[in-house]
Amino acid sequence: MNFYTYQAEARKTAIYPELGNNLMYPTLGLCGEVGEVAEKVKKIIRDQDGKWNDENRKELTKELGDVLWYIANIAEELYLPLEYIALVNIEKLKSRKERGKLKGSGDDR
């Protein structure tokens, strides 16, 4: 599956108030799902000495899918294709690498 297909399919399952004019809902949902990813990783560190197995990979895959769904719907609310977002991000990272600026902070480094 590519980003275009995923974004279109994810949008077909979107049901929330003012769909198409509501950036807040999917943004808050993304925050919640990222927290769930962090919580699962924390519990793997705490309860399983940081050792990954097929079961916890499966659970994390589900949570990462939810993160992706919310990102796709935020992008849709902004009329941005995920493919474009991915391309811009990779170009930014390549530029930083070429200039020796992968470390550090700030968006425009």
GITAKA-V394926 format. One record per residue. RES is the residue in three letters. OMEGA is omega in whole degrees, 0 to 359 (NA if undefined). Layout:
res = (RES RES)
omega = (OMEGA OMEGA)
//
This chain:
res = (MET ASN PHE TYR THR TYR GLN ALA GLU ALA ARG LYS THR ALA ILE TYR PRO GLU LEU GLY ASN ASN LEU MET TYR PRO THR LEU GLY LEU CYS GLY GLU VAL GLY GLU VAL ALA GLU LYS VAL LYS LYS ILE ILE ARG ASP GLN ASP GLY LYS TRP ASN ASP GLU ASN ARG LYS GLU LEU THR LYS GLU LEU GLY ASP VAL LEU TRP TYR ILE ALA ASN ILE ALA GLU GLU LEU TYR LEU PRO LEU GLU TYR ILE ALA LEU VAL ASN ILE GLU LYS LEU LYS SER ARG LYS GLU ARG GLY LYS LEU LYS GLY SER GLY ASP ASP ARG)
omega = (177 182 181 180 181 182 179 180 178 182 179 181 182 175 175 184 176 177 182 179 185 178 185 185 181 177 177 177 178 179 179 182 176 176 178 176 181 180 179 178 179 181 176 177 184 190 184 180 178 181 181 174 183 182 182 172 179 180 179 176 179 181 178 175 177 176 181 179 180 176 179 181 171 179 180 178 181 182 179 175 176 179 180 179 180 180 179 181 180 178 178 182 176 179 179 180 180 181 180 185 178 177 179 181 180 182 186 180 NA)
//
